[in-house]
Amino acid sequence: MISIKLEESIENLIEHTGELPFQSLWYQKTFVKHFCKRENLINLSFYNDGTYVGYGIFERLDNKVVLLGMKPVENGQEVTDYGDIYVSDEGKIHHREIWRKLIHWFQENKIELLQLDYVREDALTFNLFKDKAVQATVAPYIVLPISWDEYLDSLDRVDRKELKRKIRRLETVSYNLTCIEQPSMNNFEEFIRLHKLSSGKKNEFMTETMKNFFWDLASTEQKDWKTTISFLKIENKNVSAVMSFENGSSILAYNSGYDPSMNYYSVGLLLHAFKIKEAIAKGKTSYDFLRGTERYKYDLGGNDIRLFKIEIPLSRTTMAENLKQ
């Protein structure tokens, strides 16, 4: 039997090995530190006959609750790409019942609306509430093949030709790729410099508060993911950078920057291309560009996964309507 327990603090939740970094406690604690009041958090643990099977962390905003990390922060920016609760493999068997208990808990606590943002179309939560789901955006990703040649062959003919042309152009100068698994402050400051240099929009995005949030993501010890910073150098000068979340099978390209004066060498796109090549060599199975429809993601072979917004009015009749079968 599934039961729900309200925890007094996010620290009382039990860490896990997550399929995605955004539901990991290290990420969610970092978000709380920079953008939340702890009194607005609702930390709920899930148990199956006394065995811990997961958690959901929500934030109360007036008369509704949202998944932690989903509210806009500095200047209306959104920094969390995917939203969901976390359930273990055992918990997945009871996923429907967990949501029954969650909805009942919210109803008992007089919450009027539950809002779930950026739920992936391959998530159990989406399948449970897809009649209430509205597509919000997409996140391009690549299922990685076993070799670089196979990856090139998978590209559209025009894209493959263009990528090879850009690589040949870069080969006319001295260049190299570096990937740093434990970034120093100097590495981080270089990433910030290139991020802010990229565009006026990115310069506005990277406020001091946002910079501190990013530094904590890069420097906080993590159980299941590494936050890496990679650089493409030309003539020993950093010209593009990407901050990624990485584990044994996946790379999620979280944010990036480049020097616009080096546009001739396509340094932003080629850094991703070289990261893809490196990921294939390491036997990783996916490269995730995360939210957004920037052209380079598709030029490199990205395929969309759809992300949805789900709103659940918490009337007394809604629980039965949402989960009947």
N, C-alpha and C positions, 0 to 999 in steps of 0.2 A: 504494500500500500504506500502510495506517495504522500509525503507530508512536507509542509513548507515551514521554515523557521526564519523569523526576523532576527537578523544579527545587529547588535548595537553598533558595530564598527566594520568597515571594509576589511580591516586587519584580521577579523575573525573568520573570514572566508578562507578556504583551503586552495592553495595554488594548484595548477594542473598543467599538463602538456597540451597546449591548445592547437587546434587546426589552423587558427588565424590569430595574429598578434593582438587584434583590437579587443578581444574578449579576455586576454590574459591579464592577470591582476597587476603585473608591473606596469602595463600600459594604462589600465584604468586608474590605478593609484596616482600615476603621474598626471593624468587628466584632472583628477580631483584636486591635487595639490595646486594646480595653476588656475583652474576655472570654476571650482564649485565651492559651495558652502556645505559642510558635512551634515548639517542638520536637515538638508534637503534630500539626502541620499536614502534610498530604501534598499538595504542589502538582504537578499533572500537566499537561503540555502535550501537545496532540495535533497530529500532522503527517500530511499525505497526500503521499507521495513528496517529503518535504522541505519542503512548504508548510504553514505554521502554520494550523490550522483550528479551534483552540479550546483550552479548558482545563477542568479540574475541580479544585476545591479541597475537600479533605476534612479532617475532624478525627478523630483516633484517640481513642476513648474505651474504655479497657480492651481487650476482644477484638473490638470492632467499629469501623467507621468510619461517620461521618455526613457529609452535605453541610455545608460550612461555613455557620454561621449558624443551624443547625437545633437545636442543643442549647438547653435551657432555661438561662437565666442568673439574674440577680438574683431571689431568692425564687421561683424556678421559672417566671419569665416567659419568654414566647417573643416575639421581636422581629422575626423574619424571616418574611414572609408566604408566599413561594413558594420552592421549592427545585428546583434542577436544575444540570446542567453547562451550560457555554456552548459552542455550536458555531456557526461561521460558516455562511453559505449553502452554501458548498462542503462544509463539514463535515457538514451535514445529509444530504447524499447518502450519506455513509458512516457514518451514526449507529449503525446496528447493529454495524458492524465496530469502531467506537470503543468501544462497550460490551463487545464480546468481548474486546478488548485490556485494558480496565479490569478486568474480572472476572479475567482471567488474571493481571494484575499483582497484584491483591489476594491471589489464591490463592498466588502465588509468595512473597509477603511474609507468609504465615501469618496472615492476617486471617480471622476466622471468620464475620463477619456484615457485610453492607453494608446500611445503613438509609437509605432515601430518604424524606424527609418533605415534605408539602405540595406534591406534584407535581400540576400542573394536568392536568385531563382532556384538554385540547387540546395537550398536550406530546408530542413524539415519544417521550420516555422513558416516559410512561404507556402509550402504545400498544405499546411493546416489552415491558413487564412487567405488563400489565393483569391477567393471570391470577393475579398475586401481590399485586395492589393491594387495599387496604381503605380505604373512604372514611373520611376523618378529619373533614372539615368542609366548608364552602362559603365562597365569596367572591362576594358580590353585585356586579354591575357593570351599567352602562348603555351600550348602543351609541347614540351620540348622533346625532340627526337633524340636518337642516340648518337648522332654525329652532326658536325657543322655542315658537311656537304648535304646531308639529308634536310637540314634546316633550310639551306639556301634553295634546294630543289622545291621546298614547300611554298616558297614565296611566289606571288604573281610574277610573271615573266618581266614586266616592266620594273617592278620593285626590286627584283633580283639584280637586274642589269644596273639599276641606279645605285644599289648598295655596293656592288662591286666597283663601280666607277668612283664612288666616294672614298672607298678604302684605298684604291689606287692613287687618288689625289693625295690622301693623307700620307701615303708611303713616300711621297716626294720630300717629306721633312722628317726630322727625328721625333718620334713619339713613343709613349708607353702608357700602360694602364697600371694603376696601383689600387689595391683593395685593402682597406684598413679595418680590422675586426674590433679593435679597441681604440677608437679615435681619441687623440689627445685634444686639448683645447686649441692648439695651433691648427690641427687638422679641421676641427669644427669651425674655427674662424675663417678658414679658407673656403669651406663649404658655404658659410653665410655670405662671404664676399661675393662669390659667384652667383649665389641665389639672388641676392639683391641687385646685382649687376644685370641680370637677365632681362628685366623689364620693370617699368614703373609700377605695375600691378604687384609684382613679387616684392619690390622694395617696400611698398605700403603694407603688404601682408606680414613681413618679418619685423613686427614691432619688438620692443625689448621683452615684453611678456611672452610673445611667441618664441623668441630666440631662447629664452630660459626654458620653455617647455621642450623645445627641440633638443637642447643640451641635455636635459634630464633623460629624454628618450635615448640619446646616444650614449650616455654614461652610466645609467642605472644597471646594476647587475640583473640578469635575466635568467630564467630557468630553461626556457624552451626556444627562444629566438635570440639572434644577435642583431644589433643595429650596426650596420657597416657604413662607411663612407668611402666611395670610390672616386678616383680622379683620372681624367685623361690629361696627359701632359704633352705639350709641344715645345721642343727646344728647352726642356726641363722647366717649363712654366705651366702651372695648373690652368687649364682652359675650360674644363667642364667638370661637374661633380654630381653625384647622386647619392642620397641617403636611402638605404634599403633596410628592410627587415628580412632576415635570412634564417632558414633552418636547413636540415639535411636534404629536403626535397624541393624547396621553393624559395624564390626571391620575389619580394614585393617592393617595387620601386616607389618609395614613399614621397620623395620630393627631390628636386634637382635644380641646377643652375649652370650657367655657362657665360663665357665672355663673348658678347655680340661682335666684337671686332674680329673674332675667329670664325664667323659664319661661313666663310669661303670653304673651310674644312669640315663643315657639318659636324662640329664637335659634340653637340648635344645628342644627336641621333647616333653617332658612331660610338659614344660611350655606352649607350644601351646595347648596341650591337655587340660590342666586345664583352659586355657583361653577360649577354646571352651565350656567346661562344664559350666563355669561362664556365658558365653554369652547366652547359652541355658536357664539357670536359670533366666536370665534377660529378656527373651523373644525376643532376637535379632534373625534376620532371615538369616544373612549371615556372614561367616568368610572368608576373602579374604587374601590369602597368597601373592598376588601381583606377579610381574614378576619373572620368574625363575622356573626351573624344578628340584629343589633339591628333593631328595628321600623322606625326611620326610613329605613333603606336600602331597604326594600320599599315604604314609603309614597312614596318618590321614584322608584319604578319599577325598582328593582334586580332583576336576574335572576341566579340562582345559576350559578356555575361550580364544579364539584366538585373538591375537593383530596384527594389520596390518600397513604397511607403504604404504602411498598413495602419488604419485608424479603427479602433475598436471602442465604440460607445459602451459604457459599462452599466447599461440598464439591467434590471433583473431578468429580462427575457433574453438578453444578448448571450449569456453564457451558453444556454442550451442551443440557441440559433447558430453560434459560431462553431460549436464542436459536435453537433449532432451527426451521427452516421449510423 
